[in-house]
């Protein structure tokens, strides 16, 4: 039997789906942490702070 190439390994592992889901959950968690640590709904800048924190701590590409 011949060894699998990179494309075949990628498809066999679900196309990176689990990694994408994990990174999405990590991004959402970091966003919420930044959002609530900067005041949550009472602070109009808390959404921007949540995005900044989430972008800074996102998964490497």
HELIX and SHEET records of a PDB file:
HELIX    1   1 UNK A    6  UNK A   12  1                                   7    
HELIX    2   2 UNK A   17  UNK A   37  1                                  21    
HELIX    3   3 UNK A   40  UNK A   42  5                                   3    
HELIX    4   4 UNK A   46  UNK A   56  1                                  11    
END                                                                             
